[in-house]
C-alpha cells in the first residue's frame, strides 16, 4: 500500500530522473523502536537503504539492517507495511526519485558489528531503541539541508502512522 508521497516539485520536467529504491526495517521491542541515530546531525532514521540491481527488496532489507546496525533480521518474520515515494531535486539537472519500502520484522537478540560506508561513518550512525515520540520530536525540530531534511521528515511521518495505527 502507498502510505504517502513527498514531492517537493522543485525540479524541471526536463531534468533526468535518478531512481534509488530502498528497503527499510520497522523493528519494535518493548514499545520502543530500533532506529539509526546520527550523532553528528542529531536525527533518527529507519535502518535500511538502497536496493542494489542484483538483489530483491527483502535481500536488501536484511543486508542493510546488518550493515547499518549489526542486527540480523529473522526473514520469516518480515511483513510488508507500505511504501513512501520521495521526489525532489538532486543535482542541477537530476530528480531524485525514491520508492521506500517499509517492512515490519523481528531480529535476533545478538548484536553484531556495524559495517558502515564512509558517509555513514562521517554521520556517526549508531543503533538506538527509542520511544517513537522522542524520535518524531527530534526529527521535526531538526534543521538541515533540504535534501536530508526531506528524508528525516519522511521517517517522522512513518513513525506517526505507526502510532496512529496502534502498531507501536
Secondary structure as UniProt FT lines:
FT   STRAND          2..7
FT   TURN            13..14
FT   STRAND          16..19
FT   STRAND          22..26
FT   STRAND          28..29
FT   TURN            30..31
FT   STRAND          32..38
FT   TURN            39..42
FT   STRAND          43..46
FT   STRAND          48..50
FT   TURN            53..54
FT   HELIX           57..69
FT   STRAND          71..73
FT   HELIX           75..77
FT   STRAND          79..91
FT   TURN            92..93
FT   STRAND          94..104
FT   STRAND          107..111
FT   HELIX           118..122
FT   TURN            123..124
FT   STRAND          125..130
FT   HELIX           132..140
FT   HELIX           146..164
FT   TURN            165..166
//
